[in-house]
Amino acid sequence: MPENPSPSNTQAGSDPHFSPVVSRLASEFSDVHHSGTVSRCVDAARHGAQDVTGRATPDLVERIARQHLQVLALAFAEQR
C-alpha cells in the first residue's frame, strides 16, 4: 500500500448515509488502499456529485468513488 496511512479527517465515515459506502469500498480495496484514502475519495466524490448534479445520493457517490479508486489502483500497479 503506497499511500499515507495517516488518519483522515473526512466527513464520509461519520455521515450515516455514506459510512456504509466507505465500509464497502474499504473492504473491496483493502489490499490496495488505506481506509483513509477511501474516505477521502468518497468525500471528493460526494462533493463532485453535489457540484455537478446538485445532489449526492449514496449510490452515485459509491459509483464515482469506486471508479476513482480503480484508477488509482491501476496507476499504483503501473509504477511497480
N, CA, C and O atoms as a GROMACS GRO file, in nm:
protein
  320
    1MET      N    1   0.084  -0.117   0.000
    1MET     CA    2   0.000   0.000   0.000
    1MET      C    3   0.089   0.125   0.000
    1MET      O    4   0.150   0.156   0.102
    2PRO      N    5   0.097   0.193  -0.108
    2PRO     CA    6   0.189   0.304  -0.118
    2PRO      C    7   0.140   0.434  -0.060
    2PRO      O    8   0.216   0.531  -0.056
    3GLU      N    9   0.018   0.441  -0.017
    3GLU     CA   10  -0.036   0.568   0.031
    3GLU      C   11  -0.003   0.592   0.177
    3GLU      O   12   0.038   0.502   0.250
    4ASN      N   13  -0.022   0.716   0.216
    4ASN     CA   14  -0.001   0.755   0.354
    4ASN      C   15  -0.116   0.702   0.439
    4ASN      O   16  -0.231   0.736   0.415
    5PRO      N   17  -0.085   0.618   0.539
    5PRO     CA   18  -0.192   0.560   0.621
    5PRO      C   19  -0.240   0.652   0.732
    5PRO      O   20  -0.311   0.607   0.822
    6SER      N   21  -0.204   0.778   0.728
    6SER     CA   22  -0.242   0.869   0.836
    6SER      C   23  -0.393   0.879   0.849
    6SER      O   24  -0.465   0.863   0.751
    7PRO      N   25  -0.440   0.904   0.970
    7PRO     CA   26  -0.584   0.913   0.991
    7PRO      C   27  -0.644   1.025   0.908
    7PRO      O   28  -0.580   1.126   0.880
    8SER      N   29  -0.765   1.003   0.870
    8SER     CA   30  -0.830   1.100   0.783
    8SER      C   31  -0.932   1.181   0.862
    8SER      O   32  -0.997   1.129   0.953
    9ASN      N   33  -0.946   1.304   0.826
    9ASN     CA   34  -1.046   1.392   0.888
    9ASN      C   35  -1.160   1.414   0.790
    9ASN      O   36  -1.191   1.528   0.755
   10THR      N   37  -1.220   1.307   0.745
   10THR     CA   38  -1.323   1.318   0.644
   10THR      C   39  -1.461   1.312   0.706
   10THR      O   40  -1.479   1.268   0.820
   11GLN      N   41  -1.556   1.358   0.630
   11GLN     CA   42  -1.695   1.359   0.676
   11GLN      C   43  -1.768   1.230   0.640
   11GLN      O   44  -1.863   1.193   0.708
   12ALA      N   45  -1.725   1.163   0.534
   12ALA     CA   46  -1.797   1.047   0.483
   12ALA      C   47  -1.811   0.936   0.587
   12ALA      O   48  -1.918   0.877   0.601
   13GLY      N   49  -1.704   0.907   0.658
   13GLY     CA   50  -1.709   0.798   0.755
   13GLY      C   51  -1.804   0.823   0.870
   13GLY      O   52  -1.857   0.728   0.928
   14SER      N   53  -1.827   0.948   0.904
   14SER     CA   54  -1.916   0.978   1.016
   14SER      C   55  -2.060   1.010   0.974
   14SER      O   56  -2.148   1.021   1.059
   15ASP      N   57  -2.083   1.024   0.844
   15ASP     CA   58  -2.218   1.052   0.792
   15ASP      C   59  -2.293   0.919   0.779
   15ASP      O   60  -2.245   0.830   0.709
   16PRO      N   61  -2.408   0.904   0.844
   16PRO     CA   62  -2.480   0.776   0.839
   16PRO      C   63  -2.523   0.736   0.699
   16PRO      O   64  -2.545   0.617   0.674
   17HIS      N   65  -2.536   0.831   0.608
   17HIS     CA   66  -2.573   0.797   0.471
   17HIS      C   67  -2.455   0.741   0.393
   17HIS      O   68  -2.473   0.658   0.303
   18PHE      N   69  -2.334   0.785   0.426
   18PHE     CA   70  -2.217   0.749   0.348
   18PHE      C   71  -2.122   0.653   0.418
   18PHE      O   72  -2.032   0.599   0.354
   19SER      N   73  -2.138   0.630   0.547
   19SER     CA   74  -2.049   0.537   0.616
   19SER      C   75  -2.059   0.394   0.560
   19SER      O   76  -1.956   0.326   0.555
   20PRO      N   77  -2.178   0.346   0.518
   20PRO     CA   78  -2.180   0.213   0.455
   20PRO      C   79  -2.103   0.211   0.323
   20PRO      O   80  -2.043   0.109   0.287
   21VAL      N   81  -2.104   0.322   0.250
   21VAL     CA   82  -2.029   0.331   0.125
   21VAL      C   83  -1.880   0.319   0.156
   21VAL      O   84  -1.808   0.243   0.090
   22VAL      N   85  -1.833   0.393   0.256
   22VAL     CA   86  -1.692   0.387   0.295
   22VAL      C   87  -1.657   0.245   0.338
   22VAL      O   88  -1.552   0.194   0.300
   23SER      N   89  -1.742   0.181   0.415
   23SER     CA   90  -1.716   0.044   0.462
   23SER      C   91  -1.705  -0.054   0.347
   23SER      O   92  -1.612  -0.135   0.342
   24ARG      N   93  -1.800  -0.047   0.254
   24ARG     CA   94  -1.797  -0.139   0.139
   24ARG      C   95  -1.671  -0.119   0.056
   24ARG      O   96  -1.604  -0.216   0.019
   25LEU      N   97  -1.640   0.006   0.025
   25LEU     CA   98  -1.524   0.034  -0.060
   25LEU      C   99  -1.393   0.004   0.013
   25LEU      O  100  -1.298  -0.044  -0.049
   26ALA      N  101  -1.387   0.031   0.142
   26ALA     CA  102  -1.266   0.000   0.219
   26ALA      C  103  -1.241  -0.151   0.218
   26ALA      O  104  -1.126  -0.195   0.208
   27SER      N  105  -1.347  -0.228   0.229
   27SER     CA  106  -1.334  -0.374   0.224
   27SER      C  107  -1.292  -0.419   0.084
   27SER      O  108  -1.203  -0.503   0.069
   28GLU      N  109  -1.356  -0.363  -0.016
   28GLU     CA  110  -1.328  -0.401  -0.155
   28GLU      C  111  -1.184  -0.369  -0.195
   28GLU      O  112  -1.122  -0.445  -0.269
   29PHE      N  113  -1.132  -0.257  -0.147
   29PHE     CA  114  -0.998  -0.212  -0.187
   29PHE      C  115  -0.895  -0.226  -0.076
   29PHE      O  116  -0.791  -0.161  -0.079
   30SER      N  117  -0.921  -0.311   0.022
   30SER     CA  118  -0.833  -0.322   0.138
   30SER      C  119  -0.691  -0.366   0.102
   30SER      O  120  -0.596  -0.332   0.172
   31ASP      N  121  -0.676  -0.439  -0.006
   31ASP     CA  122  -0.543  -0.485  -0.044
   31ASP      C  123  -0.466  -0.379  -0.125
   31ASP      O  124  -0.349  -0.399  -0.158
   32VAL      N  125  -0.532  -0.267  -0.158
   32VAL     CA  126  -0.470  -0.163  -0.240
   32VAL      C  127  -0.462  -0.029  -0.170
   32VAL      O  128  -0.359   0.038  -0.174
   33HIS      N  129  -0.571   0.011  -0.104
   33HIS     CA  130  -0.580   0.145  -0.047
   33HIS      C  131  -0.608   0.140   0.103
   33HIS      O  132  -0.680   0.053   0.151
   34HIS      N  133  -0.549   0.234   0.175
   34HIS     CA  134  -0.579   0.251   0.317
   34HIS      C  135  -0.721   0.306   0.331
   34HIS      O  136  -0.773   0.369   0.239
   35SER      N  137  -0.782   0.283   0.445
   35SER     CA  138  -0.919   0.329   0.467
   35SER      C  139  -0.928   0.482   0.462
   35SER      O  140  -1.031   0.536   0.421
   36GLY      N  141  -0.824   0.552   0.502
   36GLY     CA  142  -0.824   0.698   0.493
   36GLY      C  143  -0.833   0.747   0.350
   36GLY      O  144  -0.899   0.847   0.321
   37THR      N  145  -0.766   0.676   0.260
   37THR     CA  146  -0.773   0.711   0.118
   37THR      C  147  -0.914   0.690   0.066
   37THR      O  148  -0.966   0.772  -0.009
   38VAL      N  149  -0.975   0.580   0.107
   38VAL     CA  150  -1.112   0.551   0.064
   38VAL      C  151  -1.207   0.660   0.115
   38VAL      O  152  -1.292   0.708   0.040
   39SER      N  153  -1.194   0.698   0.241
   39SER     CA  154  -1.280   0.802   0.298
   39SER      C  155  -1.264   0.935   0.224
   39SER      O  156  -1.363   1.002   0.193
   40ARG      N  157  -1.139   0.972   0.195
   40ARG     CA  158  -1.117   1.097   0.122
   40ARG      C  159  -1.174   1.089  -0.019
   40ARG      O  160  -1.226   1.188  -0.070
   41CYS      N  161  -1.164   0.974  -0.081
   41CYS     CA  162  -1.219   0.957  -0.216
   41CYS      C  163  -1.372   0.966  -0.214
   41CYS      O  164  -1.431   1.027  -0.304
   42VAL      N  165  -1.435   0.909  -0.114
   42VAL     CA  166  -1.580   0.917  -0.102
   42VAL      C  167  -1.621   1.063  -0.078
   42VAL      O  168  -1.719   1.110  -0.136
   43ASP      N  169  -1.548   1.134   0.006
   43ASP     CA  170  -1.577   1.276   0.028
   43ASP      C  171  -1.566   1.355  -0.102
   43ASP      O  172  -1.653   1.436  -0.133
   44ALA      N  173  -1.459   1.330  -0.178
   44ALA     CA  174  -1.439   1.402  -0.304
   44ALA      C  175  -1.551   1.368  -0.402
   44ALA      O  176  -1.601   1.456  -0.472
   45ALA      N  177  -1.590   1.242  -0.408
   45ALA     CA  178  -1.698   1.201  -0.498
   45ALA      C  179  -1.830   1.266  -0.458
   45ALA      O  180  -1.909   1.307  -0.543
   46ARG      N  181  -1.852   1.274  -0.327
   46ARG     CA  182  -1.976   1.337  -0.279
   46ARG      C  183  -1.981   1.485  -0.316
   46ARG      O  184  -2.083   1.534  -0.363
   47HIS      N  185  -1.871   1.554  -0.293
   47HIS     CA  186  -1.867   1.697  -0.327
   47HIS      C  187  -1.877   1.718  -0.478
   47HIS      O  188  -1.943   1.812  -0.523
   48GLY      N  189  -1.812   1.633  -0.555
   48GLY     CA  190  -1.820   1.644  -0.700
   48GLY      C  191  -1.961   1.620  -0.752
   48GLY      O  192  -2.009   1.694  -0.838
   49ALA      N  193  -2.026   1.518  -0.700
   49ALA     CA  194  -2.164   1.489  -0.741
   49ALA      C  195  -2.256   1.606  -0.705
   49ALA      O  196  -2.342   1.644  -0.784
   50GLN      N  197  -2.236   1.660  -0.586
   50GLN     CA  198  -2.318   1.774  -0.542
   50GLN      C  199  -2.297   1.894  -0.634
   50GLN      O  200  -2.393   1.961  -0.672
   51ASP      N  201  -2.172   1.920  -0.671
   51ASP     CA  202  -2.141   2.034  -0.758
   51ASP      C  203  -2.200   2.016  -0.898
   51ASP      O  204  -2.251   2.111  -0.957
   52VAL      N  205  -2.191   1.895  -0.951
   52VAL     CA  206  -2.232   1.871  -1.090
   52VAL      C  207  -2.383   1.850  -1.103
   52VAL      O  208  -2.445   1.907  -1.192
   53THR      N  209  -2.442   1.770  -1.014
   53THR     CA  210  -2.583   1.734  -1.030
   53THR      C  211  -2.676   1.805  -0.932
   53THR      O  212  -2.798   1.803  -0.948
   54GLY      N  213  -2.617   1.866  -0.829
   54GLY     CA  214  -2.700   1.932  -0.728
   54GLY      C  215  -2.745   1.839  -0.618
   54GLY      O  216  -2.814   1.881  -0.526
   55ARG      N  217  -2.707   1.711  -0.626
   55ARG     CA  218  -2.739   1.616  -0.521
   55ARG      C  219  -2.634   1.506  -0.521
   55ARG      O  220  -2.564   1.486  -0.620
   56ALA      N  221  -2.624   1.438  -0.411
   56ALA     CA  222  -2.524   1.332  -0.397
   56ALA      C  223  -2.586   1.213  -0.325
   56ALA      O  224  -2.582   1.205  -0.202
   57THR      N  225  -2.644   1.123  -0.401
   57THR     CA  226  -2.701   1.004  -0.341
   57THR      C  227  -2.590   0.905  -0.309
   57THR      O  228  -2.486   0.905  -0.376
   58PRO      N  229  -2.609   0.821  -0.209
   58PRO     CA  230  -2.506   0.722  -0.177
   58PRO      C  231  -2.469   0.632  -0.296
   58PRO      O  232  -2.352   0.600  -0.315
   59ASP      N  233  -2.568   0.593  -0.376
   59ASP     CA  234  -2.539   0.507  -0.492
   59ASP      C  235  -2.449   0.576  -0.593
   59ASP      O  236  -2.353   0.517  -0.643
   60LEU      N  237  -2.480   0.701  -0.623
   60LEU     CA  238  -2.399   0.777  -0.719
   60LEU      C  239  -2.258   0.800  -0.664
   60LEU      O  240  -2.160   0.783  -0.736
   61VAL      N  241  -2.249   0.837  -0.539
   61VAL     CA  242  -2.119   0.862  -0.477
   61VAL      C  243  -2.036   0.734  -0.476
   61VAL      O  244  -1.916   0.738  -0.503
   62GLU      N  245  -2.098   0.622  -0.446
   62GLU     CA  246  -2.024   0.495  -0.445
   62GLU      C  247  -1.970   0.461  -0.584
   62GLU      O  248  -1.856   0.417  -0.596
   63ARG      N  249  -2.051   0.481  -0.687
   63ARG     CA  250  -2.004   0.452  -0.824
   63ARG      C  251  -1.887   0.540  -0.862
   63ARG      O  252  -1.789   0.493  -0.919
   64ILE      N  253  -1.897   0.669  -0.831
   64ILE     CA  254  -1.788   0.763  -0.865
   64ILE      C  255  -1.662   0.728  -0.787
   64ILE      O  256  -1.553   0.721  -0.844
   65ALA      N  257  -1.676   0.706  -0.657
   65ALA     CA  258  -1.560   0.676  -0.574
   65ALA      C  259  -1.494   0.545  -0.617
   65ALA      O  260  -1.372   0.536  -0.621
   66ARG      N  261  -1.574   0.444  -0.650
   66ARG     CA  262  -1.518   0.316  -0.696
   66ARG      C  263  -1.436   0.336  -0.822
   66ARG      O  264  -1.327   0.280  -0.834
   67GLN      N  265  -1.486   0.413  -0.916
   67GLN     CA  266  -1.411   0.438  -1.040
   67GLN      C  267  -1.279   0.508  -1.009
   67GLN      O  268  -1.176   0.473  -1.066
   68HIS      N  269  -1.281   0.606  -0.920
   68HIS     CA  270  -1.158   0.677  -0.884
   68HIS      C  271  -1.058   0.582  -0.816
   68HIS      O  272  -0.939   0.587  -0.845
   69LEU      N  273  -1.108   0.498  -0.727
   69LEU     CA  274  -1.019   0.405  -0.658
   69LEU      C  275  -0.961   0.302  -0.754
   69LEU      O  276  -0.846   0.260  -0.738
   70GLN      N  277  -1.038   0.261  -0.854
   70GLN     CA  278  -0.986   0.168  -0.954
   70GLN      C  279  -0.875   0.233  -1.036
   70GLN      O  280  -0.773   0.170  -1.065
   71VAL      N  281  -0.894   0.358  -1.073
   71VAL     CA  282  -0.792   0.430  -1.149
   71VAL      C  283  -0.665   0.445  -1.066
   71VAL      O  284  -0.554   0.424  -1.116
   72LEU      N  285  -0.681   0.481  -0.939
   72LEU     CA  286  -0.564   0.491  -0.851
   72LEU      C  287  -0.492   0.357  -0.839
   72LEU      O  288  -0.369   0.353  -0.839
   73ALA      N  289  -0.566   0.249  -0.828
   73ALA     CA  290  -0.505   0.117  -0.817
   73ALA      C  291  -0.426   0.084  -0.943
   73ALA      O  292  -0.316   0.028  -0.935
   74LEU      N  293  -0.481   0.118  -1.058
   74LEU     CA  294  -0.408   0.094  -1.184
   74LEU      C  295  -0.281   0.176  -1.192
   74LEU      O  296  -0.178   0.127  -1.236
   75ALA      N  297  -0.289   0.300  -1.149
   75ALA     CA  298  -0.172   0.388  -1.150
   75ALA      C  299  -0.063   0.332  -1.058
   75ALA      O  300   0.055   0.333  -1.094
   76PHE      N  301  -0.100   0.283  -0.941
   76PHE     CA  302  -0.002   0.226  -0.848
   76PHE      C  303   0.060   0.100  -0.908
   76PHE      O  304   0.180   0.077  -0.895
   77ALA      N  305  -0.023   0.017  -0.974
   77ALA     CA  306   0.027  -0.106  -1.033
   77ALA      C  307   0.127  -0.077  -1.146
   77ALA      O  308   0.223  -0.151  -1.164
   78GLU      N  309   0.104   0.028  -1.220
   78GLU     CA  310   0.195   0.063  -1.330
   78GLU      C  311   0.328   0.116  -1.280
   78GLU      O  312   0.428   0.110  -1.352
   79GLN      N  313   0.332   0.168  -1.157
   79GLN     CA  314   0.456   0.221  -1.102
   79GLN      C  315   0.552   0.111  -1.057
   79GLN      O  316   0.670   0.136  -1.038
   80ARG      N  317   0.502  -0.007  -1.042
   80ARG     CA  318   0.586  -0.119  -0.992
   80ARG      C  319   0.669  -0.178  -1.100
   80ARG      O  320   0.745  -0.272  -1.075
   0.00000   0.00000   0.00000
